[in-house]
Amino acid sequence: MKEADNKVVKYTLRCLNAFLACLECCVKFVTEQSYIRIALCGDNFMTSCRWVFWNSFNNALDIGMVAGMGGILVKIGEFTVAVLSTIAGYYYVYS
């Protein structure tokens, strides 16, 4: 049996790939937020990373709610701009 045909190996590698992609997103988030904290407070990088990690960990529900509401508000804004542009274009053409 070839190693490439082994379904357990394929499944394990897919799970590992998903885990590493998630870890990469988390590291990018913490790094970005740490640079913002450095700019605001003047702390060093490791102190900022520690603060961002624990603050995000303790307020995960709040961060998720804000991200969800932000996405909804962006969609409402996009819809509003599209409708108002259509109405304005209609009145411009037919007036």
Beta strands, then each sheet from edge to edge (+ up, - down):
end
